[in-house]
Amino acid sequence: MSVTPQLGLRANLPQFSLLVAVNALVGGVLGQERNVLPLLAEQQFRLTAYTALLTYVLAFGITKAATNYVAGTLSDRYGRKPVLLAGWLIAIPVPLLLIWAPNWGWIVAANVLLGINQGLTWSTTVIMKIDLAGPHRRGLAMGLNEAAGYFAVAVTAAATGYLAAHYGLRPAPFLLGAAYVVLGLGLTTIFVRETRDHALLEAESHTARADGRHDHLHAKLTNREVLRHTSLREPALSAASQAGMVNNLNDGLAMGLFPILFVAAGLSITDMGILTALYPAVWGLGQLATGPLSDRWGRKHLITAGMLVQAAALALIALADTFTTWAVAAVLLGAGTAMVYPTLLAVIGDVAHPAWRARAVGVYRLWRDSGFAVGAIVSGVVADLWGLRAAVWVVAAITAASGLVVAARMYETHPRHPAEDTP
């Protein structure tokens, strides 16, 4: 007997909580390599050029970005659960390739598969939570989703740093990732339920904004129109897309070069592991507060402030040379990212019609995760030319500029708040 879907976190709490746990496992799969691969590149594969080292970040970013777009389209066409299952199946070879890789090409291939896995699984859990939450608690829903994923990244980064320090760079750190894949696949197969009917229910009761904005964004948009609106034409969607890309440009820098910067400055692998875990830990847990705050205070100013805080934190990392100062900077970077990450997703949910929202999430995440690739190229080239700290300075400047774009172009999108600063 079919059950009529209901919208809201309380009405869907068991399934929503399960999806939070599933996304934590998704984040753990990503976190397994965060500390270990830069050290593998230098110590076992003898890569000396930063641009060569960062090829794994580039491969991951390009495939994840492209897969995000495909995930949104496939979720609308075939449903959310089949896409989530496909993502877990593709993850199965990843830890095995990382353990047995005889050369760097295997590492790059593993990150191609990892990018596909993350694009399918993380995008789909975002879409499913937006489906379940309904229109008024999207900030909270995205805060819980992203907090689970990135806190798991942090915990796994710390755990793999410990394992690498005590048992070597391979295979111990990647056995943890293998366990995550098995558990995630099992939970999804047995317990996760389809949520597309919740989006269809919301579409039936969807009402236009009181200020008349979005009246032209009706339900029947083609894929090309969704791409154009999300990327360029719609001010809030396009401002969110560029901010998301710059935010992950920062993370591409952090993934590829922070471990090397810290170890080159004389820190131990254990201290390096603490620092590289501190940033995503604050980022992850902070979203438990910033997601609900965006429901209360609105989206725009939280995003603007978060981008500027990230820029200041990166400047401090470029200036610092002690564990304590870097720890303060990592906390600031995590806090700024927490202000931005769930709030940008909430903006997409606010503006996009339920009938094409999954595709809009896919387009936004296409641009956002392109930031990994852009970050790998920009930071790698600058680091090779002028050094690690120069790369951090350049990314800090780009991040500050992105915050100013949000301040100038985005309007307030939360349905409880009037669009006071409509451009």
ABEGO torsion letter per residue (X at the ends): XBBBBBBEAAAAAAAAAAAAAAAAAAAAAAAAAAAAAAAAAAAAAGBABAAAAAAAAAAAAAAAAAAAAAAAAAAAAAEAAAAAAAAAAAAAAAAAAAAABABAAAAAAAAAAAAAAAAAAAAAAAAAAAAAAEAAAAAAAAAAAAAAAAAAAAAAAAAAAAAAAAAEAOAAAAAAAAAAAAAAAAAAAAABBBAAAAAAAAAAABBBBAAGBGAABBABBBAAAAAAAAAAABAAAAAAAAAAAAAAAAAAAAAAAAAAAAAAAGBBAAAAAAAAAAAAAAAAAAAAAAAAAAAAAEAAAAAAAAAAAAAAAAAAAAABABAAAAAAAAAAAAAAAAAAAAAAAAAAAAABBAAAAAAAAAAAAAAAAAAAAAAAAAAAAAAAAAEAAAAAAAAAAAAAAAAAAAAAABBBABAABBBAABX
